[in-house]
Amino acid sequence: WVACVTRARATRVRLQETQPQPQQAQKKPAPPPVPCVVAAPVAARFLCEKRHRYRDPAARRTTLSKIPVSLHKPKTLFAVAALALNLGVDPPDSFRSRGCAALEGWIDTLSASLSPAKAQLLITEAIRKQFSAASQTMDENKDITVCWDPNAERLRAVCASYRRHAGTNRILFHYNGHGVPQPSPHGEIWVLNQEVTQYIPLSINTLHSWLGTPAIYILDCGNAGTIQSCFLRGIEHTKDLDLVMLGACATGKQLPLNPNYPADLFTSCLTCPLRTALLWHRNNSILMHGMATVEQVEKIPTVLHKKAFKNTPRKTTALGELEWIFIAITDTIAWCTFPRDVFQRLYREDSVVATLFRNYLLAERIFWALDCPTCSVPQLPPTHSHRLWAAWDYIADQFLCSLPQLLTQEFSTPKLPCSFFEDELTAFELWLDRARYATELKDAEHLPIILQVLLSALYRPRALHLLVRFFDLGNWAVEQALQVGIFMYLVRVLQTVKPEEHESCLLIWAKLTAYDKSCQNDLIKDNNYTFFVNAAAQPDLPPHLRHVAVFILAGIVDAFPPGQAACLHVLPPLLVPTLDSADHRVRLWSALCLAKLWENYDDAKNAVVRLWPRLPVTSLLTDPVPEVRAAAAYAIGTFVGPTTVAAHVHSPRLPPPLSTGTGSGADAQLRTMAEADACAALASCPPDGSPLVRREQLVAMSQIAAAYRAPFAAAVHFARLVRDVIQYHTTKIIKRHHVNDIVSKLPIDAHVALRRNVIRCRARYPLHQQCLPLLCRYALRTCRPHRRRHRRSCLPARRVCQTNFATLWRILLRSTRGKRYEVSPSRCCPL
């Protein structure tokens, strides 16, 4: 009725548009007449709502630019530090006076109390500790090799040894050329011979052939930009994209020799960012009154190890919180400045590379102020003028003012006197208030800070609440959160979540699971999925959160065999009782989760029928909510039929292939009984008014037809035979050879059973056990010429049409006449 009204309305409007208008009406066209619309019944308006319209699930990502994620993320396992210092001898192209920088590894090389051998030992130990602290994964004695005044043979042996052990992982190469000439214009660095009496050139391309790929190069020497240019020209034809290089100076520039800073200032920025940043800020700040002296700044530990915090949590101390703020600020600057693919590669794949590039932003700022621009591969835009550096200067002022007191307490004070994270959370909240009404939004600049806040139990509830509001803005918000690297932070939150944070965690993970299926593996790892199982099992959990937890579990097991195996014995006892829930959303997602659990997985099907011989979802076929009925039909379609191993590995929604069995004898019998009951329930369903339900029922029928092809074909041929018999009673034109021809088209086993009246055929096709004897007797009687016996066979013939397969066949025949099913060919088998 609604469709007729709509067509009539469209026809009326089309006729009015094609009808010519008078000349005077062209000057001022009259508004089109409003058609008379009769109020539709409640049921018609209910079925025409937006949720009943067909929507393509792939259309939601068409406008989003997915960043390709590398399947293999190399990690930095080893480090080689080549220190060409040659203490006591100035290089021939530079002269160093007594008043220039002399700190190497924060060790004074010009001190009269240190012999060259003692200075070498202390600098070597300091460099190892600095790189070990920067990486947090490399052992300073096993994984870090310091080559003092290296020669080519020594470097070649160390690089080859580390490459054999690293495999496809990354190796860090650090070069300190303060005691040798600057690199040549041909891209050659200088090493020494074994007697440390002669400078030997070493091509950067030769070094790269020894070190292999992937690798990261740190060049703390003058004129480093020349090495970078030659290196890029040398690998231009190899397309070696996994190359990372950090240089202290651009082409034609020399290292700063300011005595207020270390000689290896670039290395200090990369490995000791806090002490270097505070020292630079102390020497350049205009606020001198009340601040700590340079001697007090030099007492700050260069390496933040556990001893510096007196066995207290790292982020609860002043020095740990300062490091925490520095990480949040530098990540935010990189997020706002760098392209998304560059940010993902440098800050979210390797922790060592992320730490070095995070500290490189500090080096770029300091060296720019000293008129010595740095260089890097990949080439990065300048960040020294970002507005967040002002926030860092303010925090550094506060820290330096309280540094004398902190030194007396040995940095064990519980908190730094600043409100940086509270202010940033407030700024993000104000941004969200504006984003609700804005038409065009830029990227959320506060996301890296929010991620760092998630690691603190003090700010976590508010941060999770703001993330829920941010995700509600749309899929683009979820995409930005994934690009910034929120996933690994939220996985850590699941392990220490509090009861008041359950609601926010469930809503956030529901958005992540719906948008990105790649999170399934991480949720299965370390049993992180148990949080959602426990949440769905809580009796006092509100229904609007329980169905969210069940939705996440359905996403975990969706076409993911490890997830199905992990949840095999957990989900059925949890979800089957919820099928009787008063909330229709809980019933809906419980049925879908069970369907995803046993889809193409025989073990789950057998586990369910052992506990419930009658398939639990069949009771939902008569549910008052159409979505729930559609979910029940979908669950029946995924349950029917055996599964092969290949289908379990790759689980597209296709009709399962035929196989010889479904498990052990008892399990096969239980499965067959459950499938027979589900088939009978599906066949007894009245015609549904919802197109969504009819579409899912059609898919389920195709699954049944594919799983029981032979008995279904027999039922089809019998239905045609009955049709011809009925036609005979009406027109008297049926012939005996016509009946025999129809019977001969049956499968061989069914044909033999008909001829011999063998009832044991019911064991072969259990779903046909009630109708097969009647069919056998009827077919034998129809082959006889006596009209009375032929007439008596009409009664069992009508009973044949009421069987399950015949009923399903009639429904499928009716469905071929419809035009609104919109079923993809990949979901239905050819009938």
Secondary structure as GFF3:
##gff-version 3
##sequence-region A 1 831
A	DSSP	alpha_helix	2	18	.	.	.	ID=ss1
A	DSSP	alpha_helix	23	27	.	.	.	ID=ss2
A	DSSP	alpha_helix	42	47	.	.	.	ID=ss3
A	DSSP	three_ten_helix	50	52	.	.	.	ID=ss4
A	DSSP	three_ten_helix	57	61	.	.	.	ID=ss5
A	DSSP	beta_strand	76	83	.	.	.	ID=ss6
A	DSSP	beta_strand	103	104	.	.	.	ID=ss7
A	DSSP	beta_strand	107	108	.	.	.	ID=ss8
A	DSSP	alpha_helix	116	135	.	.	.	ID=ss9
A	DSSP	beta_strand	144	148	.	.	.	ID=ss10
A	DSSP	alpha_helix	152	166	.	.	.	ID=ss11
A	DSSP	beta_strand	170	176	.	.	.	ID=ss12
A	DSSP	beta_strand	188	192	.	.	.	ID=ss13
A	DSSP	beta_strand	199	203	.	.	.	ID=ss14
A	DSSP	alpha_helix	204	211	.	.	.	ID=ss15
A	DSSP	beta_strand	215	220	.	.	.	ID=ss16
A	DSSP	alpha_helix	224	234	.	.	.	ID=ss17
A	DSSP	beta_strand	243	247	.	.	.	ID=ss18
A	DSSP	alpha_helix	265	271	.	.	.	ID=ss19
A	DSSP	alpha_helix	273	284	.	.	.	ID=ss20
A	DSSP	alpha_helix	294	297	.	.	.	ID=ss21
A	DSSP	three_ten_helix	306	309	.	.	.	ID=ss22
A	DSSP	three_ten_helix	314	316	.	.	.	ID=ss23
A	DSSP	alpha_helix	318	337	.	.	.	ID=ss24
A	DSSP	alpha_helix	340	347	.	.	.	ID=ss25
A	DSSP	alpha_helix	351	369	.	.	.	ID=ss26
A	DSSP	beta_strand	375	377	.	.	.	ID=ss27
A	DSSP	alpha_helix	388	401	.	.	.	ID=ss28
A	DSSP	alpha_helix	403	408	.	.	.	ID=ss29
A	DSSP	alpha_helix	420	435	.	.	.	ID=ss30
A	DSSP	alpha_helix	447	453	.	.	.	ID=ss31
A	DSSP	alpha_helix	460	471	.	.	.	ID=ss32
A	DSSP	alpha_helix	475	484	.	.	.	ID=ss33
A	DSSP	alpha_helix	486	494	.	.	.	ID=ss34
A	DSSP	three_ten_helix	499	501	.	.	.	ID=ss35
A	DSSP	alpha_helix	502	515	.	.	.	ID=ss36
A	DSSP	three_ten_helix	517	519	.	.	.	ID=ss37
A	DSSP	alpha_helix	520	524	.	.	.	ID=ss38
A	DSSP	three_ten_helix	525	527	.	.	.	ID=ss39
A	DSSP	alpha_helix	530	537	.	.	.	ID=ss40
A	DSSP	alpha_helix	543	557	.	.	.	ID=ss41
A	DSSP	alpha_helix	561	566	.	.	.	ID=ss42
A	DSSP	alpha_helix	571	575	.	.	.	ID=ss43
A	DSSP	three_ten_helix	577	580	.	.	.	ID=ss44
A	DSSP	alpha_helix	584	598	.	.	.	ID=ss45
A	DSSP	alpha_helix	602	611	.	.	.	ID=ss46
A	DSSP	three_ten_helix	616	622	.	.	.	ID=ss47
A	DSSP	alpha_helix	626	639	.	.	.	ID=ss48
A	DSSP	alpha_helix	645	649	.	.	.	ID=ss49
A	DSSP	alpha_helix	665	683	.	.	.	ID=ss50
A	DSSP	alpha_helix	691	707	.	.	.	ID=ss51
A	DSSP	alpha_helix	709	731	.	.	.	ID=ss52
A	DSSP	alpha_helix	736	744	.	.	.	ID=ss53
A	DSSP	alpha_helix	748	756	.	.	.	ID=ss54
A	DSSP	alpha_helix	761	764	.	.	.	ID=ss55
A	DSSP	three_ten_helix	766	768	.	.	.	ID=ss56
A	DSSP	alpha_helix	772	782	.	.	.	ID=ss57
A	DSSP	alpha_helix	787	792	.	.	.	ID=ss58
A	DSSP	alpha_helix	794	800	.	.	.	ID=ss59
A	DSSP	alpha_helix	804	815	.	.	.	ID=ss60
###
